[in-house]
Amino acid sequence: MPAYCFCNVAVQDPAGYDEYRKRTLATIEAFGGRFLVRGGEVQVKEGSYTPARVILLEFPSMQVARAWYDSPQYQAIIGYRTGTAKTDLIFLEGIA
């Protein structure tokens, strides 16, 4: 069953974050993942959610999503994001 990684990223250093962006896709694809949403317009219709840069990734399963996040490949570049942006990141299990 698919799993999703939802991120709300408030970029504080665009130049530094760009390094992260350049390196991320290869790590995602190596685990069979893909972007479903990568920035773009967000419109809040109800509630008090305050979006910044919204990212949604899809992986084949929750196990694969966790393996991607914990992988040496991703961990090697995560500092580019954590040092340049404030991020909320959650994993969500999809339905079959």
Phi and psi in degrees as a GROMACS rama.xvg file:
@    title "Ramachandran Plot"
@    xaxis  label "Phi"
@    yaxis  label "Psi"
@TYPE xy
-67.0647  159.478  PRO-2
-134.417  155.935  ALA-3
-128.216  147.989  TYR-4
-115.687  115.46  CYS-5
-106.151  129.65  PHE-6
-130.707  140.692  CYS-7
-118.611  112.421  ASN-8
-115.614  116.369  VAL-9
-98.545  98.2813  ALA-10
-72.5711  126.938  VAL-11
-106.957  -22.4277  GLN-12
-134.513  88.9339  ASP-13
-56.2166  -40.3613  PRO-14
-65.2909  -44.1557  ALA-15
-67.1034  -39.6155  GLY-16
-65.9272  -30.5037  TYR-17
-60.0399  -34.2112  ASP-18
-62.1459  -41.3831  GLU-19
-63.492  -48.199  TYR-20
-56.5463  -41.7004  ARG-21
-63.7408  -29.3969  LYS-22
-100.069  -12.1124  ARG-23
-74.3672  -43.0349  THR-24
-53.8808  -44.5159  LEU-25
-60.6304  -37.3086  ALA-26
-70.0676  -37.0014  THR-27
-67.3538  -48.253  ILE-28
-63.4049  -32.4667  GLU-29
-62.7381  -20.1567  ALA-30
-109.949  18.8795  PHE-31
73.4952  17.8714  GLY-32
-92.6975  166.671  GLY-33
-154.216  154.59  ARG-34
-77.5912  133.794  PHE-35
-104.415  -33.7593  LEU-36
-137.637  134.91  VAL-37
-143.592  83.1333  ARG-38
78.5115  -153.489  GLY-39
90.5515  177.68  GLY-40
-70.3657  138.098  GLU-41
-126.726  135.616  VAL-42
-128.156  114.296  GLN-43
-83.5286  120.933  VAL-44
-98.1283  -30.1511  LYS-45
-146.494  153.426  GLU-46
88.0373  -169.694  GLY-47
-118.191  17.6265  SER-48
-62.7369  134.219  TYR-49
-115.893  95.0853  THR-50
-77.2266  151.593  PRO-51
-114.997  -106.659  ALA-52
-100.946  112.027  ARG-53
-94.0954  131.301  VAL-54
-125.377  137.428  ILE-55
-134.23  120.398  LEU-56
-109.688  148.387  LEU-57
-118.438  134.979  GLU-58
-125.294  160.157  PHE-59
-61.4742  -29.8072  PRO-60
-159.78  167.784  SER-61
-64.4483  -38.1852  MET-62
-60.3855  -41.9428  GLN-63
-69.4868  -39.8833  VAL-64
-60.0485  -44.671  ALA-65
-66.1424  -38.9894  ARG-66
-63.2074  -39.6557  ALA-67
-60.3357  -51.5462  TRP-68
-60.0919  -40.7566  TYR-69
-84.562  -6.33952  ASP-70
-65.4519  149.86  SER-71
-58.1027  -34.3214  PRO-72
-62.4177  -46.785  GLN-73
-75.5091  -41.3436  TYR-74
-61.1003  -27.5862  GLN-75
-68.0803  -22.494  ALA-76
-114.07  -6.2929  ILE-77
-59.737  -30.097  ILE-78
-62.0462  -27.9527  GLY-79
-62.8909  -33.5376  TYR-80
-82.3348  -49.6195  ARG-81
-64.8869  -24.6046  THR-82
-86.8428  -8.54774  GLY-83
-127.872  -3.65966  THR-84
-153.878  153.182  ALA-85
-97.1852  125.566  LYS-86
-129.257  136.389  THR-87
-103.175  128.962  ASP-88
-138.207  125.588  LEU-89
-135.714  152.11  ILE-90
-102.572  139.835  PHE-91
-128.788  132.435  LEU-92
-84.1444  131.211  GLU-93
-85.3894  -170.341  GLY-94
-117.135  152.051  ILE-95
